[in-house]
Every structure is written in structure tokens, then in C-alpha cells.
Amino acid sequence: AKIAIVIEPNPGKGFEFVDEIRQASIPKEFIPSIIKGVESSMRTGIKANYPVVDTKVRLFDGATHPVDSSGFAFEIAGKAAFKEASSECQPIILEPMMSVEIVTPEDYEAAIQGDIQSRRGIVDNIGNRINLKVLDCKVPLANMFSYIADLRALSKGRATFCMEFACYDPMPDSLAEELIGKKK
């Protein structure tokens, strides 16, 4: 069993498999086995064994052998084709970003903004709520652990925050390389 695929980014749409084979070079009953092999390779990942997400895989060619073709053979072919195609990609590692709202007295606003920036965060908006400042930020989840203790120390216990998942953003190259080095 032999197949040829192309891998493309598919931002925000998850995994998509497109069968573009014409002239029935691969019988339709083997397509689910190819998908299973590709998905298996996606779970083990390209970089640092992190799963591959938001990817479109286009199957455009293949060949069968009258004796040796089986579902298992096409599953293995799917794994091998994904590994080969992914070697030509430039994958990125994504990190979870949190949407953070901080409510603080104005006296502590500057110190809190500096702390958010030191955590690789971005302050998107600063608003007012009665006599308090409201900072809307986006911060990597990895930098938010133990934030409540730091926020209380900066504001003498007067500021509060809440956070929720916002999206996945590309991790900076320097941190991604460090992470990959730890995984090896």
C-alpha cells in the first residue's frame, strides 16, 4: 500500500481529511484505515511529542497491491505518509492564553501592569468601574500559576482578578526550543 498526502494548516477548524483521489486508485474501503493511521501519527506529534491540531490532510494519490493490500497496510501507509509530509512542514507549538480581568484601586495600576508585562501578558484595555481600574489582559496560562499571591502582594490585598481560557497562540521560538530540549 502506498499513498501520497499534503498537509496544510487549518486554523481553528481542527482535523480535516480530504479525499482527492480520482480514478479509484485506492478502494473506498481503505480510506478509513488511512485516516486512522494519519490521526495516530498526529497524536504522537511532530515536535516534542505534542499532538498536531488544526490540520487539513489531502490524499491525492495512492496505489494498491492485489495481494498485500489490507486495512492494516493502509493504516501503516497513513502513518508513514504523515511522518514524511510533516518533515517538510514548519510546525509551531501553541500555548493556552487566558483572558484575565483585574480590578484594582488606581494606586496599584502601574505595578500590576508591569507585572502582567513581565508574565508575557498584553493589556488590551483599561476601563473604570466606580473608583476602580479594570484591566483586560491576555496572558499565557503557564505564567498565571500563583498569580493571586503576587497580585495581593502588589496591591496590599485590594485587587482581584478572574480568568478564563481565551485561545491558543504560538509560543515564542526561544521558549519552544527550551521546551523541546527538555522533552528530549
Accessible surface in RSA format (square Angstrom, percent):
REM  Atomic radii and reference values for relative SASA: ProtOr
REM  Chains: A
REM  Algorithm: Lee & Richards
REM  Probe-radius: 1.40
REM  Slices: 20
REM RES _ NUM      All-atoms   Total-Side   Main-Chain    Non-polar    All polar
REM                ABS   REL    ABS   REL    ABS   REL    ABS   REL    ABS   REL
RES ALA A   1    44.18  40.6   0.87   1.3  43.31  98.5   2.38   3.3  41.80 110.7
RES LYS A   2   154.42  75.3 150.81  92.5   3.61   8.6  97.52  87.8  56.90  60.6
RES ILE A   3    24.70  14.1   0.59   0.4  24.11  58.1   2.69   1.9  22.01  59.7
RES ALA A   4    33.11  30.4  28.17  43.5   4.94  11.2  33.11  46.6   0.00   0.0
RES ILE A   5    16.33   9.3   0.84   0.6  15.49  37.3   0.84   0.6  15.49  42.0
RES VAL A   6    50.75  33.4  48.07  43.5   2.68   6.5  50.75  44.1   0.00   0.0
RES ILE A   7    30.92  17.6  11.18   8.3  19.73  47.6  11.18   8.1  19.73  53.5
RES GLU A   8    51.72  29.7  50.28  38.0   1.44   3.4  20.49  39.6  31.23  25.5
RES PRO A   9   115.21  84.0  94.05  85.7  21.17  76.9 100.55  83.0  14.66  91.1
RES ASN A  10     8.15   5.6   7.37   7.1   0.78   1.9   0.61   1.5   7.55   7.3
RES PRO A  11   106.59  77.7  90.48  82.5  16.11  58.6  94.67  78.2  11.92  74.1
RES GLY A  12    73.13  90.2   0.00   N/A  73.13  90.2  36.75 100.9  36.38  81.5
RES LYS A  13   155.41  75.8 125.23  76.8  30.18  71.9  78.19  70.4  77.22  82.3
RES GLY A  14    28.30  34.9   0.00   N/A  28.30  34.9  25.92  71.1   2.38   5.3
RES PHE A  15    64.02  32.0  32.75  20.3  31.27  81.4  32.75  19.9  31.27  89.5
RES GLU A  16    67.19  38.6  63.41  48.0   3.78   9.0  27.55  53.3  39.64  32.4
RES PHE A  17    37.64  18.8  10.13   6.3  27.50  71.6  10.13   6.1  27.50  78.7
RES VAL A  18    41.75  27.5  38.96  35.3   2.79   6.7  41.75  36.3   0.00   0.0
RES ASP A  19    43.90  30.7  20.12  20.0  23.78  56.2  17.25  40.6  26.65  26.6
RES GLU A  20    51.45  29.5  44.00  33.3   7.45  17.7  16.40  31.7  35.06  28.6
RES ILE A  21    16.86   9.6   5.51   4.1  11.35  27.4   5.55   4.0  11.31  30.7
RES ARG A  22   171.96  72.2 158.13  80.6  13.83  32.9  73.57 100.5  98.39  59.6
RES GLN A  23   177.85  99.5 133.74  97.7  44.11 105.0  56.01 119.2 121.85  92.4
RES ALA A  24    86.96  80.0  58.43  90.2  28.53  64.9  65.05  91.6  21.91  58.0
RES SER A  25    39.69  33.5  25.20  33.6  14.49  33.4  33.05  70.4   6.64   9.3
RES ILE A  26     4.37   2.5   0.01   0.0   4.37  10.5   0.01   0.0   4.37  11.8
RES PRO A  27    45.68  33.3  37.90  34.5   7.78  28.3  45.68  37.7   0.00   0.0
RES LYS A  28   144.06  70.3 134.62  82.6   9.44  22.5 109.00  98.1  35.06  37.3
RES GLU A  29   122.95  70.6  99.26  75.1  23.69  56.4  58.58 113.3  64.36  52.6
RES PHE A  30    29.22  14.6  29.22  18.1   0.00   0.0  29.22  17.7   0.00   0.0
RES ILE A  31    18.45  10.5  18.45  13.7   0.00   0.0  18.45  13.3   0.00   0.0
RES PRO A  32    85.48  62.3  78.21  71.3   7.27  26.4  80.45  66.4   5.04  31.3
RES SER A  33    22.31  18.8  19.53  26.1   2.78   6.4   3.43   7.3  18.88  26.4
RES ILE A  34     0.00   0.0   0.00   0.0   0.00   0.0   0.00   0.0   0.00   0.0
RES ILE A  35    46.43  26.4  46.43  34.6   0.00   0.0  46.43  33.4   0.00   0.0
RES LYS A  36   121.78  59.4 119.58  73.4   2.19   5.2  70.51  63.5  51.26  54.6
RES GLY A  37     0.00   0.0   0.00   N/A   0.00   0.0   0.00   0.0   0.00   0.0
RES VAL A  38     0.00   0.0   0.00   0.0   0.00   0.0   0.00   0.0   0.00   0.0
RES GLU A  39    63.94  36.7  63.02  47.7   0.92   2.2  12.24  23.7  51.70  42.2
RES SER A  40    24.35  20.6  23.11  30.8   1.24   2.9   4.36   9.3  19.99  28.0
RES SER A  41     4.12   3.5   1.06   1.4   3.06   7.1   2.65   5.6   1.48   2.1
RES MET A  42    11.25   5.8  11.06   7.3   0.19   0.5  11.15   9.5   0.10   0.1
RES ARG A  43   154.31  64.8 140.75  71.7  13.57  32.3  70.30  96.1  84.02  50.9
RES THR A  44    72.98  51.9  68.14  69.1   4.84  11.5  71.73  96.3   1.25   1.9
RES GLY A  45    16.41  20.2   0.00   N/A  16.41  20.2   0.09   0.2  16.32  36.6
RES ILE A  46    60.76  34.6  26.92  20.1  33.85  81.6  31.66  22.8  29.11  79.0
RES LYS A  47    62.81  30.6  57.09  35.0   5.72  13.6  37.90  34.1  24.91  26.5
RES ALA A  48    16.29  15.0   0.00   0.0  16.29  37.1   8.47  11.9   7.83  20.7
RES ASN A  49   112.55  77.6  96.33  93.1  16.22  39.0  18.76  45.2  93.79  90.7
RES TYR A  50    77.34  36.1  74.19  42.2   3.15   8.2  60.48  45.4  16.87  20.8
RES PRO A  51    81.21  59.2  66.81  60.9  14.40  52.3  66.81  55.2  14.40  89.5
RES VAL A  52    29.18  19.2  18.00  16.3  11.18  26.9  22.54  19.6   6.64  18.0
RES VAL A  53    85.06  56.0  69.88  63.3  15.18  36.6  73.10  63.5  11.96  32.4
RES ASP A  54    41.74  29.2  36.51  36.3   5.23  12.4   7.36  17.3  34.37  34.3
RES THR A  55     7.08   5.0   7.08   7.2   0.00   0.0   1.57   2.1   5.52   8.3
RES LYS A  56    53.27  26.0  53.27  32.7   0.00   0.0   3.96   3.6  49.31  52.5
RES VAL A  57     0.00   0.0   0.00   0.0   0.00   0.0   0.00   0.0   0.00   0.0
RES ARG A  58    60.87  25.6  60.87  31.0   0.00   0.0  11.72  16.0  49.15  29.8
RES LEU A  59     0.00   0.0   0.00   0.0   0.00   0.0   0.00   0.0   0.00   0.0
RES PHE A  60    96.16  48.1  79.49  49.2  16.66  43.4  79.49  48.2  16.66  47.7
RES ASP A  61    73.78  51.7  73.18  72.8   0.60   1.4   7.82  18.4  65.96  65.8
RES GLY A  62    12.21  15.1   0.00   N/A  12.21  15.1   5.41  14.8   6.80  15.2
RES ALA A  63    48.62  44.7  44.57  68.8   4.05   9.2  47.93  67.5   0.69   1.8
RES THR A  64    55.40  39.4  29.87  30.3  25.53  60.8   5.65   7.6  49.75  75.2
RES HIS A  65    84.06  45.9  82.59  57.4   1.47   3.8  54.76  56.4  29.30  34.1
RES PRO A  66   134.11  97.7  89.48  81.6  44.64 162.3 102.98  85.0  31.13 193.5
RES VAL A  67   122.12  80.4  95.24  86.2  26.88  64.8  99.24  86.2  22.88  62.1
RES ASP A  68    95.51  66.9  79.33  79.0  16.18  38.3  28.42  66.9  67.09  66.9
RES SER A  69    26.37  22.3   6.50   8.7  19.87  45.8   6.50  13.8  19.87  27.8
RES SER A  70    49.32  41.7  45.52  60.7   3.80   8.8  40.16  85.5   9.16  12.8
RES GLY A  71    26.57  32.8   0.00   N/A  26.57  32.8  18.15  49.8   8.41  18.8
RES PHE A  72   141.39  70.7 133.17  82.5   8.21  21.4 135.31  82.0   6.08  17.4
RES ALA A  73    25.36  23.3  17.63  27.2   7.73  17.6  22.23  31.3   3.13   8.3
RES PHE A  74     0.00   0.0   0.00   0.0   0.00   0.0   0.00   0.0   0.00   0.0
RES GLU A  75    26.18  15.0  26.18  19.8   0.00   0.0   0.44   0.9  25.74  21.0
RES ILE A  76    84.72  48.2  84.53  63.0   0.19   0.5  84.53  60.9   0.19   0.5
RES ALA A  77    11.95  11.0   4.25   6.6   7.70  17.5  10.57  14.9   1.38   3.7
RES GLY A  78     0.00   0.0   0.00   N/A   0.00   0.0   0.00   0.0   0.00   0.0
RES LYS A  79    72.06  35.2  72.06  44.2   0.00   0.0  25.67  23.1  46.40  49.4
RES ALA A  80    57.31  52.7  48.19  74.4   9.12  20.8  54.03  76.1   3.29   8.7
RES ALA A  81    10.83  10.0   4.04   6.2   6.79  15.4   9.63  13.6   1.20   3.2
RES PHE A  82     2.37   1.2   2.37   1.5   0.00   0.0   2.37   1.4   0.00   0.0
RES LYS A  83   117.02  57.1 109.65  67.3   7.36  17.5  83.85  75.5  33.17  35.3
RES GLU A  84   123.25  70.8 115.16  87.1   8.09  19.3  40.38  78.1  82.87  67.7
RES ALA A  85    18.07  16.6   9.52  14.7   8.55  19.5  14.60  20.6   3.47   9.2
RES SER A  86     8.36   7.1   7.02   9.4   1.34   3.1   0.00   0.0   8.36  11.7
RES SER A  87    90.29  76.3  50.95  68.0  39.34  90.6  48.98 104.3  41.31  57.9
RES GLU A  88   145.16  83.3 110.01  83.2  35.14  83.7  46.82  90.6  98.34  80.3
RES CYS A  89    43.88  33.2  24.55  27.4  19.33  45.4  15.63  39.6  28.25  30.5
RES GLN A  90   171.08  95.7 143.80 105.1  27.28  64.9  51.16 108.9 119.92  90.9
RES PRO A  91    39.07  28.5  24.00  21.9  15.06  54.8  34.57  28.5   4.49  27.9
RES ILE A  92   106.95  60.9  85.22  63.5  21.72  52.4  87.43  63.0  19.52  53.0
RES ILE A  93    15.28   8.7   9.69   7.2   5.59  13.5  12.73   9.2   2.55   6.9
RES LEU A  94    59.76  33.3  38.94  27.9  20.82  52.3  38.94  27.3  20.82  56.0
RES GLU A  95     8.63   5.0   8.12   6.1   0.50   1.2   4.65   9.0   3.98   3.2
RES PRO A  96    41.76  30.4  41.57  37.9   0.20   0.7  41.57  34.3   0.20   1.2
RES MET A  97    12.13   6.3  12.13   8.0   0.00   0.0  11.55   9.8   0.58   0.8
RES MET A  98    19.03   9.9  19.03  12.6   0.00   0.0  17.69  15.0   1.34   1.8
RES SER A  99    49.88  42.1  46.90  62.6   2.98   6.9  12.21  26.0  37.67  52.8
RES VAL A 100     1.73   1.1   0.00   0.0   1.73   4.2   0.57   0.5   1.16   3.2
RES GLU A 101    54.09  31.1  52.26  39.5   1.83   4.4  12.36  23.9  41.74  34.1
RES ILE A 102     0.00   0.0   0.00   0.0   0.00   0.0   0.00   0.0   0.00   0.0
RES VAL A 103    22.10  14.5  20.88  18.9   1.21   2.9  20.88  18.1   1.21   3.3
RES THR A 104     0.38   0.3   0.00   0.0   0.38   0.9   0.38   0.5   0.00   0.0
RES PRO A 105    11.84   8.6  11.67  10.6   0.17   0.6  11.84   9.8   0.00   0.0
RES GLU A 106   110.79  63.6 100.24  75.8  10.55  25.1  24.88  48.1  85.91  70.1
RES ASP A 107   122.58  85.9  86.36  86.0  36.22  85.6  25.96  61.1  96.63  96.4
RES TYR A 108    31.91  14.9  31.30  17.8   0.61   1.6  18.58  14.0  13.33  16.4
RES GLU A 109    28.55  16.4  28.55  21.6   0.00   0.0   7.03  13.6  21.51  17.6
RES ALA A 110    81.82  75.2  67.04 103.5  14.78  33.6  72.21 101.7   9.61  25.4
RES ALA A 111    49.55  45.6  31.93  49.3  17.62  40.1  43.79  61.7   5.76  15.3
RES ILE A 112     0.00   0.0   0.00   0.0   0.00   0.0   0.00   0.0   0.00   0.0
RES GLN A 113    41.73  23.3  41.73  30.5   0.00   0.0   4.26   9.1  37.47  28.4
RES GLY A 114    36.76  45.3   0.00   N/A  36.76  45.3  30.36  83.3   6.40  14.3
RES ASP A 115    28.21  19.8  22.03  21.9   6.18  14.6   7.29  17.1  20.93  20.9
RES ILE A 116     0.00   0.0   0.00   0.0   0.00   0.0   0.00   0.0   0.00   0.0
RES GLN A 117   112.29  62.8  96.24  70.3  16.05  38.2  27.11  57.7  85.18  64.6
RES SER A 118    89.34  75.5  48.22  64.4  41.13  94.7  51.00 108.6  38.34  53.7
RES ARG A 119    29.51  12.4  26.60  13.6   2.91   6.9  12.74  17.4  16.77  10.2
RES ARG A 120    82.85  34.8  64.19  32.7  18.66  44.4  59.51  81.3  23.34  14.1
RES GLY A 121     7.58   9.4   0.00   N/A   7.58   9.4   0.00   0.0   7.58  17.0
RES ILE A 122   104.73  59.6 102.04  76.0   2.69   6.5 104.73  75.4   0.00   0.0
RES VAL A 123    34.31  22.6  10.97   9.9  23.34  56.3  10.97   9.5  23.34  63.3
RES ASP A 124    96.54  67.6  60.95  60.7  35.59  84.2  27.81  65.5  68.72  68.5
RES ASN A 125    83.98  57.9  78.58  75.9   5.40  13.0  19.68  47.4  64.30  62.2
RES ILE A 126    73.20  41.7  45.99  34.3  27.20  65.6  45.99  33.1  27.20  73.8
RES GLY A 127    24.15  29.8   0.00   N/A  24.15  29.8  23.86  65.5   0.29   0.7
RES ASN A 128   112.77  77.8  78.95  76.3  33.82  81.4  23.21  55.9  89.57  86.6
RES ARG A 129   107.64  45.2 103.47  52.7   4.17   9.9  47.07  64.3  60.57  36.7
RES ILE A 130   171.60  97.6 126.44  94.2  45.16 108.8 140.09 100.9  31.51  85.5
RES ASN A 131   122.39  84.4  98.69  95.4  23.70  57.1  43.05 103.6  79.33  76.7
RES LEU A 132    54.88  30.6  52.68  37.7   2.20   5.5  53.57  37.6   1.32   3.5
RES LYS A 133    39.14  19.1  39.14  24.0   0.00   0.0   5.38   4.8  33.76  36.0
RES VAL A 134    11.02   7.3  10.96   9.9   0.06   0.1  10.96   9.5   0.06   0.2
RES LEU A 135     0.00   0.0   0.00   0.0   0.00   0.0   0.00   0.0   0.00   0.0
RES ASP A 136    49.98  35.0  49.98  49.7   0.00   0.0  19.74  46.4  30.24  30.2
RES CYS A 137     3.27   2.5   0.00   0.0   3.27   7.7   0.00   0.0   3.27   3.5
RES LYS A 138    57.13  27.9  57.13  35.1   0.00   0.0  23.04  20.7  34.09  36.3
RES VAL A 139     0.00   0.0   0.00   0.0   0.00   0.0   0.00   0.0   0.00   0.0
RES PRO A 140     1.21   0.9   1.21   1.1   0.00   0.0   1.21   1.0   0.00   0.0
RES LEU A 141    51.04  28.4  50.81  36.3   0.23   0.6  50.81  35.7   0.23   0.6
RES ALA A 142    70.13  64.5  48.73  75.2  21.40  48.7  51.00  71.8  19.14  50.7
RES ASN A 143    40.04  27.6  32.87  31.8   7.17  17.3  11.20  26.9  28.84  27.9
RES MET A 144     5.75   3.0   0.18   0.1   5.56  13.2   0.48   0.4   5.27   7.0
RES PHE A 145   140.58  70.3 129.39  80.1  11.19  29.1 132.63  80.4   7.95  22.8
RES SER A 146    81.28  68.7  58.79  78.5  22.49  51.8  49.58 105.6  31.69  44.4
RES TYR A 147     1.77   0.8   0.11   0.1   1.66   4.3   0.11   0.1   1.66   2.0
RES ILE A 148    67.58  38.5  66.76  49.7   0.82   2.0  66.76  48.1   0.82   2.2
RES ALA A 149    60.60  55.7  50.16  77.4  10.45  23.8  55.69  78.4   4.92  13.0
RES ASP A 150    55.99  39.2  53.86  53.6   2.13   5.0  10.85  25.5  45.14  45.0
RES LEU A 151     0.00   0.0   0.00   0.0   0.00   0.0   0.00   0.0   0.00   0.0
RES ARG A 152   135.86  57.0 132.94  67.8   2.92   7.0  33.83  46.2 102.02  61.8
RES ALA A 153    81.54  75.0  49.31  76.1  32.23  73.3  61.83  87.1  19.71  52.2
RES LEU A 154    61.11  34.0  47.17  33.7  13.95  35.1  50.71  35.6  10.41  28.0
RES SER A 155     0.00   0.0   0.00   0.0   0.00   0.0   0.00   0.0   0.00   0.0
RES LYS A 156   163.73  79.9 132.86  81.5  30.87  73.5  94.29  84.9  69.44  74.0
RES GLY A 157    48.55  59.9   0.00   N/A  48.55  59.9  17.70  48.6  30.85  69.1
RES ARG A 158   144.33  60.6 119.80  61.1  24.53  58.4  41.84  57.2 102.49  62.1
RES ALA A 159     3.11   2.9   0.00   0.0   3.11   7.1   0.00   0.0   3.11   8.2
RES THR A 160    84.59  60.2  84.33  85.5   0.26   0.6  69.21  93.0  15.38  23.3
RES PHE A 161    49.02  24.5  23.81  14.7  25.21  65.6  27.12  16.4  21.90  62.7
RES CYS A 162    77.04  58.3  71.32  79.5   5.72  13.4  41.13 104.2  35.91  38.7
RES MET A 163    75.49  39.1  44.47  29.4  31.02  73.9  46.89  39.9  28.61  37.9
RES GLU A 164   121.13  69.5 116.02  87.8   5.11  12.2  38.95  75.3  82.19  67.1
RES PHE A 165   104.78  52.4  83.28  51.6  21.50  55.9  83.28  50.5  21.50  61.5
RES ALA A 166    44.67  41.1  12.35  19.1  32.32  73.5  18.57  26.2  26.10  69.1
RES CYS A 167    41.29  31.2  37.29  41.6   4.00   9.4  32.35  82.0   8.94   9.6
RES TYR A 168   130.25  60.8 109.97  62.6  20.28  52.8  65.82  49.5  64.43  79.4
RES ASP A 169    38.02  26.6  38.02  37.8   0.00   0.0  10.33  24.3  27.69  27.6
RES PRO A 170    79.85  58.2  66.50  60.6  13.35  48.5  66.50  54.9  13.35  83.0
RES MET A 171    33.52  17.4  25.98  17.2   7.54  17.9  25.49  21.7   8.02  10.6
RES PRO A 172    54.56  39.8  42.59  38.8  11.97  43.5  54.53  45.0   0.03   0.2
RES ASP A 173   115.63  81.0 109.22 108.7   6.41  15.2  33.22  78.2  82.41  82.2
RES SER A 174    85.62  72.3  68.20  91.0  17.41  40.1  56.71 120.8  28.90  40.5
RES LEU A 175    58.17  32.4  56.01  40.1   2.16   5.4  56.01  39.3   2.16   5.8
RES ALA A 176     5.14   4.7   5.14   7.9   0.00   0.0   5.14   7.2   0.00   0.0
RES GLU A 177   104.14  59.8  96.42  72.9   7.72  18.4  44.80  86.6  59.34  48.5
RES GLU A 178    96.60  55.5  83.92  63.5  12.68  30.2  38.13  73.7  58.47  47.7
RES LEU A 179    45.67  25.4  44.14  31.6   1.53   3.8  45.45  31.9   0.23   0.6
RES ILE A 180    18.52  10.5  18.52  13.8   0.00   0.0  18.52  13.3   0.00   0.0
RES GLY A 181    47.91  59.1   0.00   N/A  47.91  59.1  31.12  85.4  16.79  37.6
RES LYS A 182   154.21  75.2 119.91  73.6  34.29  81.6  80.70  72.6  73.50  78.3
RES LYS A 183   103.22  50.4  73.71  45.2  29.51  70.3  31.68  28.5  71.55  76.2
RES LYS A 184   196.82  96.0 132.28  81.2  64.54 153.7 109.82  98.8  87.01  92.7
END  Absolute sums over single chains surface
CHAIN  1 A    10964.9       8713.7       2251.2       6209.2       4755.7
END  Absolute sums over all chains
TOTAL         10964.9       8713.7       2251.2       6209.2       4755.7
